[in-house]
Amino acid sequence: MNDVNVLMVGVGGHGVILASDGMSEIGMNNGYDVKKTDSLGMAQRGGSVVSHVRWGKHVFSPMIKKGEVDYLLGFEQLEAARWASYLKPNGVAIVADVVVIPISAIDGKIPYPDWKEVKGILAQYTDQIYLIPATRIAEEVENPRAVNMAMLGFLSAFLELEPQAWTETMRHRLPAKFMESSIEAFTKGASEAKSMIPAKGN
């Protein structure tokens, strides 16, 4: 049983809390000690949302210290850049192709960085950086709320649990209306991971 520190960051309305709640329940259902904490900054108005999720044999604190994040899930590109320093050396950055322009950038006061700039910030901490076509996946499954499930699917490829361990829990959590499309988005996210993550030994 390996310890896992996951930091999920994004903005209100992108399902960060639902994803972190789901991941916490999945961990508990599979024998991990789990701790979780959330921080919401005016989340309903598009403010920052941050969730710390920790799995392990014995977890004593819900907070992940700077430099100790194994997996950074950025549900929005700028938020991923803001929290890059929390990655441990050679941690994994998984970033959705989602851009939410803040008001300060809309009025031209502060330029919004493009992906090249965001990737450059992340690259100061790790060379394991993945830009996920989460919006495309959500469109393919006809569920705009499924970006978070695509992200969890990609993350699952790095962890030791089998896919059904994730989907079984999600079937009990998700509303019936969105269940099948969400599971499909999860599966597509996991498939993207298989195509993007270098095979061991390469």
Secondary structure, 3 states (H helix, E strand, C coil): CCCEEEEEEEECCCCHHHHHHHHHHHHHHCCCEEEEEEEECCHHHCCEEEEEEEEECCCCCCCCCCCCEEEEEECCHHHHHHCHHHEEEEEEEEEECCCCCCHHHHCCCCCCCCHHHHHHHHCCCCCEEEEECHHHHHHHCCCHHHHHHHHHHHHHCCCCCCHHHHHHHHHHHCCHHHHHHHHHHHHHHHHHHHHHCCCCCC
